[in-house]
Amino acid sequence: MLKKIRVILAIIFFSLITFIFLDFADLLPKEFSVLAKIQFVPAALSLSWIILGIILLLTILFGRIYCSIICPLGVFQDISNWFSKKIIKKKKYNYRKQKTILRLVILGLVIISLFFIDTLFLEFLDPYSAYGRIIYNVFKPIYVAGNNLLETIFTNFGIYTFYKEPIFIASIFAFITGIITFLTIGFLSFFYGRTWCNTICPVGTILGFLNKISILKIRINEEKCNKCSLCAKKCKAFCINPKESKIDHSRCVNCFNCINVCKQNAISYNFKNTSKKLMEENTPQNVENENINTNLRNFLVTIGLAGISIPKTFANKKLVNVVNQIDNKKEYNLLQPITPPGSRSIEHFNKKCTSCHLCVSKCPQKVLKPAFKEYGIEGIMQPVMKFDKGFCNFDCTLCSEVCPNGAIKKITKEEKHLTQVGKVVFILENCVVYTNGTSCGACSEHCPTQAVKMKPYKDGLTIPTINKDICVGCGGCEYICPVRPFRAIHVEANAVQVQAKPIEKEKQDNKIIDDFGF
Amino acid sequence: MDRREFLKAIAITGAAFTIKNVGGNMDLFSQTISKSSTDAIGTTSAKYDLVAVMGGEPEVMFQKAIAELGGMSVFVKKGQKIVVKPNIGWDKVPELAGNTNPKLIAEIVKQCLSAGAKEVKVFDNTCDDWKKCYTNSGIETAVKKAGGIMVPAHEESYYREISLPNAKKMKKAKIHEAILDCDAWINVPVLKNHGGANLTISMKNLMGIVWDRRYFHNNDLQQCIADMCTLDKKAILNIVDAYRVVKTNGPRGKSETDVVNPKGLFMSQDIVAVDTAAANFFNQIREMPLDHVAHIGNGEALNLGTTKLESLNVKRIKL
């Protein structure tokens, strides 16, 4: 029964969060992105104390149900593990000693690196982000290909329910990372159950230790237990020691698989051990407790050390402001990467983003792409604005709404209209009106604020003139500029996003037209 | 780059590739059939060369204008596949006049269907995100309600290359399959100021049936617009929506003060004449010499129509 509830809830959470990443047609309302916001690492980075509190409280009350139900990477491993049971019929596990030191070292490294070198380690190890990357980079192209196949079939029969969507791999590096993560974790879970969660995953470590003090947990009634070890053979977390009838709760993810297999009915999920007396007399248990206390102490020391280093890192970081002085050159290389509107500054963004690629997946104009070396090694795969396939829609605030980490802060449409992520740079020598003496105006046509405006030039021609103050950096001009190999207009990043000046409206025209004019 | 990445993705999903190809062949097959049945243009003999209407709601002005030309059944025959091509370029609401008025489009779709059209498809190759444009312009809702079909145009595979032998600079172009496969199509632009071409009307609206709009801008925009209009399959009607007009900062406009509401509508089979009429109308709102809208003159030079409105039989209606 407990297992059934766990499986049903896990499937609901897992399917929905997966579909959010795949769903290019916006079939699911954007409010469902809350499923990303309730993930542990995003909640911690965005300082959502309420969500964090609920997750911790849930763990203290019910055990690591977060790992079994809410975490998509956890459920993905269960699915892979389920397949292994279907393929290898006589699959058996055995109790293994836990690798406490390794777990704490990894957790410590993640926390320390979080303050020293941005989110680099966390980026790779956060289970939610790793899962998001797998889905966006590897499975979304497949999903879109499937859609295009259906589109072809249905449209041939005159049914226009489907439409084609471009299939592309946004970043080769992120694609390869996604495949490697998928294969590694898939392989580990196929053969070794929840090894990833109980050795490497930093969230698993935190919640694991919390699980030790949880109120409701799986317990073995030693009076009933005949040490048949059936439960241990079914335990995908390797955490049941059948010889001593004990469960290592730091690794137990509350999958409830053991409860159903026990023929003695010795395993139950309850408030307190029914054989408390026996437990107290059990000396090895006390020794183990001693170990746990040292482990916990180490853990707290690590966290404390990390805490001390915070102010230092903040003091070390300097903001870089760059002035554009490249107007005379024909080729333009961006000095800095452009971060999405609402991300405040490159520094803020790099510190908060763990590259889950939810914003990349949701961006309707395909402006956001995983970076390669734009931010340097610590920002690898973090989203960057690129204007080769599209430009940022003036009224769209979707990335800021879905970002679970607070890397892109939520902004309103009105705030977006005045958020300057970069400034326009015009290279007259490259402009087709200047070089060929023919009409164009594509840049100005796409400019929502008329920061790029066409002014009279000669022979009835018009040529762009720019006003950087009212530019928001949407990239419409750069996207559409037809000149090659070097475009005539670009957007250079603001390292720190600033307010653009509001646009000046034209004078209201009340002239009455009462004739045709010909 | 697109293509390479596309192929990479396809390599993963091997199966899709083969079936997609089959789809492509089927498209070619249907093209050969529909091409032979194209005969609408040139066979109609209307009472007037050009109808100009002022002072009414968009759909009312259209009803008056089409009645003067003998009704929609003069142009649309029973069982025909029709395409209506508005300007849906921008993520703008109707009040900001970035796109053709949805009420006008709905009325045209309705009249095509009641004239016996088998289907009426509507599309545009938009500048802003196509889904936002289709939705926020109000056109998608209006068309669906009127019984038409909105078809997407945001992917290169919806376009097929054709040659333009009579063109001066743009000798070939990739045209949307809906236009290539239909029996007849109706061009329904909105009159707007345009930063590059100075005005965008019927001729410029043809950019929305082409995949690569950068080619126009890079190779003499004003000539390429005229070149595009040398397409064999001419629109059976050009209906210019001048109900609301973006007078400044076009074609997109930056605020509501760029928009005026002169309530006009122009209709003709002659694309050059209808654009000349609309340009003259615009000239009253803001000075716009006809020679600055160079694509109109370029169109006349390619014998696509006449700018000499005095030589035409024009019907003027004020409501």
Interface residues (C-beta under 8 A of the other chain):
Chain A: D26 P141 I142 V144 A145 G146 N148 L149 T152 I153 T155 N156 G158 Y160 Y163 K164 E165 P166 I167 F168 I169 P364 Q365 D388 K389 G390 N393 F394 D395 C396 V432 N436 T438 S439 C440 G441 A442 S444 E445 H446 C447 P448 T449 Q450 K453 M454 G460 T462 I480 P482 V483 R484 I503 K505 E506 K507 Q508 D509 K511 I513 D514 D515 F516 G517 F518
Chain B: M1 D2 E5 F6 K8 A9 I10 I12 T13 A15 A16 I19 K20 V22 G23 M26 A52 M54 D91 E119 C127 D128 D129 K131 K132 I149 M150 V151 P152 H154 E155 S157 Y158 H194 G195 G196 A197 N198 R213 R214 Y215 F216 H217 N218 N219 D220 L221 Q222 Q223 K247 T248 N249 P251 R252 K254 S255 E256 T257 D258 V260 P262 G264 T276 A277 N280 F281 F282 N283 Q284 I285 P289 D291 H292 A294 L309 R316
